[in-house]
């Protein structure tokens, strides 16, 4: 243990983060973790757990992160600090301080952070039982700083480089909902220093633990191309109007599109933008998952009119559909004797846009007997029209396509439906909203191809 590999890392939330506490609030189902000042925090345990899982060499995992076994074991050689929030002046807030949440326009946004509503839709297109909940989120654009330190020898430099490159991997996501569009991080800077304790012990001991102090030279490690990942770049141009509803209205209409503010950075200072149009990844994921189940059943020649009399349709939908489980995962269910769950292998990201035009549609429900408007059935909605295409990036672990026939074909058929207007997105799709056209470019092992 003659060497110490140290890095101070600045990351930015490329999508909203959901680092939960496991606790409920008075009016929220899932609260995010905060520090003593009430600002967002990424616990070191969350960082260490994701790094350990992403480091796939099991022998090295035990050597670096430690292990527990009866009468033997080893502690971790890697130390990970919590990631602390970068404040309004561009400074890291890594200790107790006074935050003016009431009068400061920047910090006041953190008194009540963004909230995202979720609803689970079953195979009949309605809300599933107990499938309605909401969660608190950390804003897109928030920045954090944390420390990594590896104890080792001179030849651990290769391992150290691998650890830093993991931070750039598409699979490195933090918190909950990482398969619903949350948790994507962008590495903005890595200040690293390697200390040889035979020569640099005094300099190492003088090193400051404050996260505001750099530790050495700037590193620009990048992730190696991962042959185990397949990337689908999808360009979607709206045929007409669409709406991803917020679930409520405003003073003018009964239904508005979901919007959220994000943090932008200029000259090392953060500020909140105006609210941007949000295309939630969970909405895209849900639509694709349902269509994958349809195509998989079609390709497997599993049809509703050919099922046995005592067999239910639900046995071939949702988490009972093999393609859905292979791609989107399934929860562990001990009541059914299922001791192993499966994490989703398809990664989406929330999309924020600014260049959108809005239009109000008025609706009235007609009484079929009188031909007049039904009492209380007059309502309106504000929908979106956009001339520029939406660019979605979907990352799939290639392992999802192995071991089960028709899974890859069913998934790509669902994407083709999306880009041909056959799979609408968002709300009010039965009124003609949400149809898109576009193209798909598939990247695999450095080779790109267009799906037609």
N, C-alpha and C positions, 0 to 999 in steps of 0.2 A: 504493500500500500504506500508506495513512494510518491504517487502523483495525485493531484486533485484537479479534476476537470470541472470548471465553473462556467455557467452561462446565465446571463440576465436577459430575459426574453420579453419583448413587447408584442402583444397580439391584439387583434381587433376582431370584434364580432361581425363576421360577414353576413350572418343571419341572426335573428333574435336568439337568445339563449334561455334555456329553462333549467337552471341549476336549482333544483328544489330542496326544500328543507324537510319534506315529508309532513308538513303541518298545514292545516287549513286556517284561513282567516275568517272574519265575520261574514264577508261577502265574496269570498274567493275559495275555490277548492284546492288550489295548489299555490303555495307561496314560494318565491325565490329566496336564495340565501343572501343575507346582507351582513356587513361588518358592524362594528360597534357604533359607527357613525350613521348607519342606516343606508349605506351605499352598497351597490352590488358587489359580490365577492365570489370568486371561484375557489373552493376549498382545495388544499393540496392533495387530499385523498382522491378527489375527482380526477385531477391531472395524473396522479400516479397510477390509478386504476386503468385509465385509458391507455397510457403508455405501456403498461404491462401487457394489456390485451393485444395491443398493436404489434408488440415485439414477438414475432411468431416463433423464433428459435427457442424451444422449450428448455433446452439445456442452459442457454444463456439467461433465460428468464429467471430460473432458480438462482443462478450465480449472481445476477445483478439485483433482482428485487427481493431475494430471500425466499425462504420456505419454512414450513412447519412440519415436523415429523416427530413421532414419539422418540424421546431420548436423544434426538439430534435435530439439527436445523441450523439456519443462518439468518442473520438480519440483512436488511437491504443495504446495498452499497450506494444506492441512489437516494439522495435527499431532494425532496420537492417542497417548495414553499407554497403557501396560498398565493393566488393571483389577486393583487389589489388594484383598485379602480384608479384610473388616470383622470384627474379633476379638471375643473374649468380653466385653470391656468397652465395646463399641460404637465402638472406635477403629480407624482404618485402619492396617493393618500394611504400611507401604510401605518398609521397610528391614530389615536384619538385626536379629533380636532372639532372645531365648531363649524357646523354647516348651517347656513341660513336657508332652510327649505321653504320658508314663507315668502321672503322678499327677493331672493336671487332667482332670476328667470331661468337659469340653467338647472340649478339644483331642485327647483320647485317641481320639475317634471318627474323627479324620483320619489316624491311623496306618494304618488299613486301611479305605479308603472303600468306599461301596456298590459292589457288583458286579452287573451284569445279564447273564444268560445269554440267548443268542439261538440260534435254530435256524430254518433256512430249509426250509419245507415245499413239496414239489413238487405237481404236479397230481394225484398219486395219494394224497396225504395222508400221505406219509412224509418223513423228513428227507432233504433234498437232499445230494448229494455235496459234501464240504468245507463244508457249511453250518452247522456248529456252532462257535460262538465265544463269548467273553465279553468284556465291557468294563467298565472302572472308570468311576464317575460321581461328579460333585460333587453333594452333597445338595441337594434342593429346599429353598429358604429361605435359602441362602447369599447374602450381600450383598457387592457390590464397588463400588469407586469408581474413576473414571477421568476424565481431562481431555481436552477438545477445544479446539483453538485454530485459528481461521481468520484468515489474513492477507488483507486486502482493502481495499476502499474503502467509502465511506459507503453506496453503493447495494447492497452485498453483504448488507445486513440481511435481504433477502428470501430469499436463498440460505441464510443462517444459520438462519432460522426453519424452512425446509424440512428442513434437516439434523436439527434437534432433533425435529421431528415424525416423522421416520423411525424414531426410537427407540420410538415408541408403536405402530408398524405391526405387524399380525399376522405379516407376512413377515419382520420383523427377528428372526431367531433365530441363535444362535451355536453353533459347534462341529459335531460330527458327529451324525448321526441326527436332524437337524431335522425330517425327514419321518416319523420313528418315535416322535415324542412328546417329544424332548429339545430343549433350547436356548431355551425361551421365557423372556423377561425381562420384568420389571415395573419401570417407572421410578418410583422412590420420591421423588426430589428432583432438581431441576436448579438449581444456583446459577450464575447467569451474569452477565457484566459485559462491556460494550462500551467499549473504550478508543480515544479519538481522540488519536493520538500528537502532534498539534499542541498539544494542551492537557493531556493526561494522561500524558505520557511518564514523568514521575517516578513517578507512582502505578503505572504498568505495570511499570517496572523494579523497584519495591519488592514486587511481587507474589510470594508464596511458592510454590515448586514442591511443597511438601509437600501430599499429598492430604488431610491432616486439617484444613487451613485453608480455610474458605469463601472464595469469590472475589467474591461480590456478592449480588444480590437473588435471591429465589426465583422461578422461572418455572414455569408450569403449562401448557406447550404440550401440545396433544392432536393426535392424528393426524386428518387430514381423512378423511371417508368415501371409501373406495376403491371406485370403480365397477367395478374389475376383479376384485373378490372376491365370492364367494357363500358365505354362512355357513349351515350346517345345524345347528340346535340339536335334539338328539335326547334324548328322555326315555325311559329304559328301566327298567321295573319287572320284577324277576325273577319268573318263574312259580313257581319252586321253589328249587333249590339250584344253585350254580355254584362253580367253582374255577379260579383262575389259579395253577397249581402252581409252587412254588419249585424243583421238581426234586429235592427231598430230603425227609426226614421229621425227626421229633424223637424224644424218648424215649417218646412215646405212640402215634404213628401213623407210617405209612410215607410219607405224602404230605401236605404242608401247603401252604396258600396263600402266595403271595409277599407279603412285607411289608417295608417300609423305614421307617426313622425320617426325620423331616423337621425342619427348624429353624423354630422360631416366635420371634416378636419381641414383647417387652413392655417398654415404657419405654426403648426403644433398646438393649436387651440381648437377645442370642440365647440360646436353649436348645434342646435336642433333645427332641422329643416322644417318647412311646411309639411303637413301631412301628405304622404304619398299613397297612391293607389296600391293596394296589396293583392297579389294573386297567391293565396295560401297554397303551399305545397301539399297540405293534407287534403285539399279539395281535388287536386290533380291525382294524387295517389289513390284516393278512394274510388274515383271514376275508373282509373286504369285497373285497379284490383278487381272490380266487379266485371269489367270486360274481359280480363284474363281468365276468370272463372268460366265465362261463357265460351270463349274460344277453346279452352282446354277441354271442356265437356264435349264440344262439337268435334274436335280432333280425336277425342277418345271414343266417339260414337256413343256418348252417354246422353240420351234424350229423355225428356220428361214423360212422353207417352210410351216409353219402353221400360220404365221402372217397374219393379215388382209392386204388387198392391200394398204390401206392408212397408215399403221403402219411402222415406221422406225426401223431398227436394233438398231440404237443408243438409242432407248427408253429402251433397256435392257442391255446396256453396260455402263462402266464408272460410273459416279455419278448417273446414272439413274437405276443402278442395285442395288436392295435392299441389297444384301449380301455385295457388295463393300462398300455401305454407312455405313452399320452396323459395318463393320470391319475397313475400312480405312478412313471413314469420308467423308464429303462433305462440300463445301464452301457455305456460305450464299449467296443467289442470290435474291435480292429484285426485280429485273426486272421480275422474274418469280413468284413473290408473295411468295417466300421462305424467311421468316424472321429469321429462325433458322438454323444455321449451325451445323455440328457435327464433333467434333474432332476425329481423328483416335484412335482406341482402340487396335491397334497392334503395338508393339514397337520392332524395329530392332536396331542393332548396326553395325557400320562399323567394318571391320575385317582387320587387318594388319598381313602380314606374311613375313618371311625372307627366309625360306628354299624352294626356287623355282628354277627350271631350265628353261632356255629359249631356244627356237629354232626358226629359221627364215624359213618362208614359202614364196616361190616365186609364183606369180600368173600372168597369162597372159590371156587376153580375145581374143578369136579366132574369126576371121571374118568368118561367116557361108558360105560365097560365095567363098572366095579365099582359106580358110583353113589356112591363115597366121595370124600373130598377128595384132590386130587392133592398129592403131596409137595412142600412148599415153596410152595404156591399160596394160602396164607392171608395176607391183607394188609388194610390199612384206610387210610382217608383222612379228613381233616378238611375239610369243605366249608363254604360260606358261605350263609347266608340273610339277606336284607335286606328290610325293609318299605319303606324309602324308595327312591325311584327314583334311578338313576344318570343324571347329566346330562352328555352328551357334546357337545362343540363341534367340528365339522369345518369347516375353511375350505378352499375350492376356488378356485383361480385360474380365472376364467371362460375364459381362453384354452384351457384343456384341453378345453372342449366345442366348440371351433370347428374346422372343417376336416375333421371325421370324423363321419359320421352314426351315430346310436344310442349315442354315448358317454354323453351326459347321461342318456338314458333308462335305459341299463344301470346306471349308477351309482345313480340314484334307485330303481330296482327292487331293487338290492341292499340299500339302506337300508330299504326297505319290508319286505323279508324279515327284516331284523334286528328290526324293531319288531312283527312279527307272529308271532314264534316260529319262523320257517322257517329262520333262520340262527343257530344257537347259537354262543356264544362260550366261550372257555376250554377246559379239559381235560375228558376223560371225557364228551364230548357224546353218544357212542353209548350211554351209560347213562342218558340223560335229563337230564343237567345242562346248564346254560348257556342255557336258553330264556328269552327276554325278550319283553315286550309294551310298547308305548308309542306315542309320536307324534313327528312331525317337523315343525319349523317352519323354513321356508326364508326367508332374508333376502337380498335382492338390490336394489341401488340404493336402499336405504332403504325398500323395500316388503317386508312380511312376508306369507307365505302358508303354509297348512298342507297338507302332502302327505298324501293319503289313497289 
